[in-house]
């Protein structure tokens, strides 16, 4: 009897394991959530029910993910309406960073309006992306100024930001920057951070931006419109980056790379295969690093085998995407935000 019970228990365990393994996605349902005359390239989840966003014409707001209730506002600076392409969040605050000079970094204020916490003016000022390690420490990246890429860091929850001096950074390349395409060319895991650039290089720090080194990659970067547009890390070892050329979106040569050793080495993957240019790539949560979604104005593509092969799931155009859970994501693009449910 005991052996029969043991066999039954093993069979139940095997059955449960098989049931828990998710099957590859076959389709995606797209539901419009917000439509307006605004370009949105930056979204982030503040918690499991609130999506925050910021875009062109000074527009920013939140989406309640359950009833899809949207609240918007417009940020004015003097007589300017800034264009926001970078956002971030802690458990306490929402942050949004504008692109061109003057660079304006706002955080949620105590008086019910956004508070300006960092400003930078000058020729060449252009910030691209923003994220946080935790509730105290965050980082933003911008294009090259005075010989090095622009990096600002906060250690006090975003109340103040300090620009990293060129003496603390690797030698830059003239004109090197990051694409302000989807707020996803910075990836963080633990104490680590990776920043992908227009030159196809990755700035890496293992100590939250105290020291830096360069990781070289084989991604195509011969033209100013080529390089790393987006990257994501599933854990501290497995990462994926995508790029291409938005002026030649069908080109799929050397535009996808992968690492399994934290970026020490990067290899081309699915070279010469679909997809071509994409502006954002994200690992699907709880997929063991096997599932990825990439979006761009060319549509939505999906891989279930770690990026080795891909299929197009939709021709719907989006610039950026973030997952709420392992089957639901929100995506933003030209004039809209939508909910994506993968099945």
N, C-alpha and C positions, 0 to 999 in steps of 0.2 A: 504493500500500500504506500509506503514511504517513497519508493522509487517512482510510482505512478504520479504521486503529488509533485515530486521534483520535476518529472518530465513535463507535467502540465504547467508548472511555474515557468519553466524555460520557454515553452511554446508561447505563453502569454507575454513574456518579456520580449521575445522575438517579434511577436505581432505588434506590440506597442511601439517597438523601435521602428518597424516598417511604417506604421501609421504616422509616426512623428516626423519622418523624413518628408520634407515638402517636395511636391512634384514641380517640375519646371512650369513657369508661367506660359500660358497659351494665348492670352489676350489681355487687353487693358480697357477699362471703362473710364471715360473722361467726362467729368462733370464741371461745367463752368461755375466759378465761385465769385469772381470779381471781374468786371469789364469796364475799362475807362481808357481815356487817351493818355496812357502813361506807359513808359517802357520800364519793366521790372526785371532786374538782374540779380537781386539780392533778397533772399528769404531765410528765415531761421525759426526754429521752434523754441519758444520760451519755456513751454511746458507741454504736457501731453494733450492740451486742448487749445493752445494759442499759437498761431503762426504770426510772426511779425514780418513786415516787408518795408522796403523803401525803394524809390525809383526816381524817374525824371520829374522835372517841374516841381521839385520840393515835396512831392507826395510821399507820405508814409502812413502806416496803419497796422491794424491787426485783423486776423480772421479767427473767429471762434470755429473750430473745426467740426463741431457737432451740428449746430443749426446753420453753419456757414454765414453767420452774421459778420459783416464787415464794418469796421470803423476806420475812417480816414481823416487825415489832416494835411495841412500844407505848411512846411517850414520856410520862413523867409529870413534872409540875412541882409540887413540894410535894404537895398532895393533888389537884391538878387534872389532868384529861386534856384537853390543848388540842385545838382544832379547827384543822386546817391546810388552807388554801385557796390557798397560794402555794408554789411550789417553784422551784428553779433549780439549775444545775450548771456547774462548770468541769471541766477535765480532771483536777483533783485532788480536788474535793469536791462533795458534795451538800448543798443548803441547803433548809430548810423553815421557813415563817413562819406563825404562828398569827394568828387574826383579832382577837378582842376583847381588851380589857385583862385581864391583862397581855399585850402583844404579845411573843411569844417567837420569836427567830430562831436557829435551830440550824444548825451545819455539821458535817460529818464530823469526828470527833475522832481524835486520834492513838492513843487507847487502846481503840479498838474500840467506842466509844459516841459519841452525838451531843454536841457541845459548844455551850453557850449563848454566843452572841457579841453579842447585842443584846436589850435588854429595854426596853419602854416601858409605863408605867402612866398611867392618867388617864381622866377622863370623855371619851368620844368617840373613844378609840383604837380603830381598826379598820383593819387592813391587808388589802389585796386582791390584790396581784399582785407578782411578782418575776421578774427576768431579769438576764442578764449580757451586757455587750458582749464581754468577753474574760476571760481567766483572772484578771485583776487587778481589773477594774472592773464593778460591778453596781449595780442600782437596784431599789428597791421603792417602791410607792405605797400610800397609805392615805387615809382620808376626811379632811375638813376639821377642823382644830383651830386655835384662836386666829386664825381669819380666813384661813387658807390651807390648801391641800391638803397632805397629809403626804407628804414624799419623803425617803427615806434612801438614801445612796450609800456604797459601799465603793470604795477605791482600792488596797487591799492584799490582794486575793484573798479578801475576806470575813472577815478576822480582826477588823476593826473597821468600824463603820458610823456615819456622821454625818448628823444630820437637817438638811435645808436650811432656813435661816431664812426666815420670811415675807418679809423685806426683799429676798430674792433671787428671789422668785417673783411671777408676775402676781397681781393682786388676785383673791381668790377670791369665790365666790358662796356665801352661807349654805346649808349643807347639802350642798354639792357633794362628791362622792366618786367612787368607782369601784366597779363591781359585782364582788363576789368570787365570780364564777360559773364561771370556767374558766381562771383564771390567764393570760388572753390579752388584757387591755386595755392592756398595754405591748408595743410593737414596737420593735426596734432594727435598724439597718442602718448599718454603718460607725461613724462617731462620732455618729450621730443617734439620737434616741429620740422616740417619740410615745406619749402617754398619753391614752386616751379616758375621759371622765367621764360621770357621771349627768346632767350638764347638756348633753350633746351637744357639749361643747367638747373640743379636743385641746390638751394642753400639749406644746409642741415645743421640743426643744433640739438644736442642731447641733454642740454641743461637749461631749457626754457629761455634761450636767447642770450645766454652769457657768453658763450663761445660758438664760433661758426666754422664750417668747412664746406667745400663744394663737392657735390656728387655729380659726376658726368653721366649723361644719358645719350643713347643713340637716336633720340627723337628728331625728326626733321626740323631744322631751324635756319635754313639757308636764306629765307626771305623775312622781311620785317613782319609779315602777316603769319609767320609760322612760329612754332614753339609749343610750350606746355600751356594749354588753356585751362586744364582742370586736373585735379588729382584727389585721391581718397585713399586712406589706409584702413584696412579691416582690423588690424591689430598693429603691434609695434614692428612686425616683420613684413607682412603682406601689404603691398601698395600697388596702385594702378594709376596711370596718368594717360591723358588723351589730348590730342591737339589736331594738327592738320593746318589747313589754310582756308579761311572763310571766303577768300576770293576764288578758290578752286575747291568747293566743298565735296566734290566727288572723288578727289584724290585721297587714296588710302595707303599711300606709301610712307612707311616709317612714322606713323602718327599715333601708335599705341605701344606703351611700354609697361612692364611689370617687374616688381621686385619681390623676393621672398626672404631677403636678408636685411630688411630695414633700409634699403637704398644703397648699400655698399656696392651692389651691382644691379644694373637694370638691363633687361632684355626686350628686344622688339617682340611683339606678339600679334598674331593675326595680320602679319605684314602683307600688304597687297590685297587684303580682304576687307569686306565691309566691317564696320562703318568707316566712312570718310570723316570729314570734319565734324566734331561735336564740341560744344562749349561747356558741358558739365558731365561728369561721371560720378556715380555713387555706388558703393557696395550695398546690396540688399541686406538688411539686418537679419541675423540668425540664419545666414546661409553658408556658414563656415568658409566664407570668402569665395564661394563658387559662383554666386549670382551678382551681376552688375547691370545697372541701367545707365545708358548714356543718352543725353538729349541735346538738341540743337535746333536751329531753324530748319534743318533737314528732316526732323522727325525724332521718333523714340526707338532706340535699339536696345536689345536685351541679350545677355550672355548667361548661360547656365553652367558653363565649364571654365570659370575663372578667366574669361576673356579670350579663350582660344578660338571660339566660333561665336558668331552673332546672327541675330535675325531682327529685321525691322518689324516693330509691333504696331506702329502708327506713323502716319505722315504729318501728324499735328505738330506745329512749331512751338518750341519752348526754348528759353535761354538757360534756365536753372531748375534744379529739383532737389527736394529733401524728403527723406522717409519719415513718416510718423510711426509706422510699425513695419512688420515684414511683408505686408501686402498693400499698404496704403501710403501714397506719397502726395505731396503738393508740388506743383510746378508753376513757374511764372515765365512770362515772355512779353511780347509786344501787345500792350493793351489788355492784359488779362492775367488772372491766376485761376488754376483749375485743380480739382482733386482727381488723382489717378488711382484707380483700384485695379491691381494686377490679379489675374485669375489663372 
